[in-house]
Amino acid sequence: MRVGSRSDLGGGERGSLIEVSPADNNRPAMGEEREGEEELLVPPLNFAMVDNGIFRSGFPDSANFSFLQSLGLRSILYLCPEPYPEANYEFLKDNGIRLFQFGIEMCKEPFANIPEETIREALKVILDVKNHPVLVHCKRGKHRTGCLVGCLRKLQRWCLSSIFDEYQRYAAAKARVSDQRFMELFDISSFKNLPLSFSSTRSSANR
């Protein structure tokens, strides 16, 4: 693996991959509990399990690092164009976690423009079990993350009402008609070989 430089993280390049390797020194892992103290695991905002090996959340900060360590993540899929913060980048480096960045600009109705091809490329990362466990996140874990998870649910043959219910559970009062319209119209026909190891493919078919 190559160690991504700080400059690799900027620009919001679609589908960029930054691979980081564990640090070579023997310093304690970030978030490691001190002797005699009980470690407090704090999940990021809007954290949830999507499927086996797939998680979603808002932007994690240093208070969440110990919790993320407990997940044994291999990858993080980041849906914002802004550079990854230095502290988060160091956490990835220390834990050998790969960063996939898909720079989707924040959209506000009525001028919403969700890049369908970027969503497709991000789905390919999620569908590849070699990247699991993977955490998907944007800023608040609502709109960009919600759209990506909603498109994944279409691949898992969820009905639209269940997809929208899940989206609205995280977006709450800020749910966007344009996001739901995007998920409704998203064409899954190009995804012909959905991995059978995906647990919800069968169990969600009757939702």
N, C-alpha and C positions, 0 to 999 in steps of 0.2 A: 504494500500500500504506500502511496505517497502521502506526505503530510501537506494538506492544503494551506497555502499562505493566507494571511489576512485579506489580501487583495482579491483572492479567489471568491470571496463571499459577496462581493458587491455587484451592483449593476442589474440584478433581477434577471439574469440570463435564464431563459426557459430551459428547464431540464438539466441545469448544471449539477454536477455531482462533486462534492468535496469529500474525499476519504481521509480520515485521520487515524493515526495509529496511537496505541497507548504510549504514554511517556515512559522513557527508559529509566528514570530515577525511581527511588524506592519510597518516595513520600507517600503519606497515607492518602487513600482515595478521598476525593472531595465529598464532604457530607458524612465521613466516617465518624461514628459516635465516639466520644471520649470515654476513657475507662471510668466505670462507675456511674455513667449517665445513660438514661434511656433515650434512644434515638426517636425523634418525632418525625414521622413521614407525612408530608403535606403535599397532596396532589395539586396540579395546576388548576386554574380556573376552567370550569366546564369539562373536567376530565371524565372520560367514560371508556369502557371497552366496547369496541365496534364488533369484533369477531375474534376468534382465536388468533393471537399474535398481532392484532391491530387495535390501536388505541387512538383517541382523539382528545384534544384539549385546546385551551387558549395558550398564549405565549408563556412558557415556563420561566421562572426566575430562580435565583440561587436558593431560595427557600424550598424549592421543589426538587432540587438535585438528588437528595437522598432517596426520595420517592421514586424518581426516574431510575436510579440505580437498581432499585428493588425489582424493576420490570425486566432487567437484563436486555435492554434495547440493543438491537443491531443497527437500526436506522432511525433517522428523524426526517420527515417530509415536511418542509417549510414552505408555506404558500404565499409569502409576502416578498416584495422586491427589495426591501431594505436589507442592508448587510446584517449578518448575525452578530449579536453583541459579543464582545471579547470574552466575557465570563462564560457565556454559553458555549462559545467555541472551545475554550479551554476544558470545559466539562466533557465535550465530545472527544477531544484529544486524549484526556486522561482515561476515558472509558472505551476507546476504540469504536466509537459510534460513527457511522457514515451519515453525512448530511446531503439530502437531495433538496435542492431549492428550485421552486417553480414560482417565479415572480408574477403573481396576479395582483394587479392594482386594485385598490379598494374602490368599489363601485357604489354609486348612490343613484337611486331612482330619480327621475325616469330615464336617465341616460346610462343605463346599465349595459355593460359590455363584458360578458363572461367569455374568456377565450376557450372555445370548445377543444381545440387541439391541445392546449396545455392541460386541461382536465384529463384528456385521453392519455397523455404521457404520464401524468401523475398516477392514474389508475394502473398503468403497467407496472409501476414501482410497487404499488400496494399488492397487486396480484402475484408478484414474484415472491414466493415463500422464502427465498434465500435472504430477503431483506427483513424478515420477521425475527423478533418482534419489532414493530415499527410504530412510531408515534406521529400522527398527522396533526399539525397545528397551524393557525394563522395568528391574528392578534388576540381576538376574544373567543375563538372557537365557535363562531356563530355562522357567518355567511359563506366565506370561502371554504372553510372546513365542512360546513353543512351541505354545500353544493356537491363537493367531492364525495362525501359519504352517501348522499342521496343518489348519485350516479352509480356508486358501488351497489347500493340496494337494488337498483334496476337490474344490474347484472345478476343479482341474487334472486331475482323474480319476485321482489316484494310488490304488492299493489301500491298504487299511487297514494291512496289515503294513508297507508302506514308510513310511506316515505315522508309525506308532508307532516304527519304527526310527529315523527322523530325530529325533522328539521325545526318545527315550531317549538318543540320542547326546549331547544337550546337558543333559538333566536328570540323567542318570547314576543314581547311587544314590538321588536324590531324585525319581525319576519317580513320578507320582501316578496311581493307577487312575482317580480322578475326572476328571482332565484327559483321559485317553484315552477314557473313557466319553463325555465331552462332545463330543470330536471325532467319535466314532463316530455319535452321534445328531444331530449338527449338520445341519440341513436346508438344502441348497443350492438347492432348487427355486425360490426367489425370485430367484436370480441367473440371469437368462435370457440376458443379453447379455454374455458374457465377451469382453473384447477379444481379437481375433485376433492382436494384436501381442505377446501374452504368449507368450514362447518355449516355456515348459514345457507349455502346454496340449496341444500335439500330441506333443512328444517324451516326455512322462511318461505318456501314455495307456497305454503297454504295460508300465509298471513292475509 
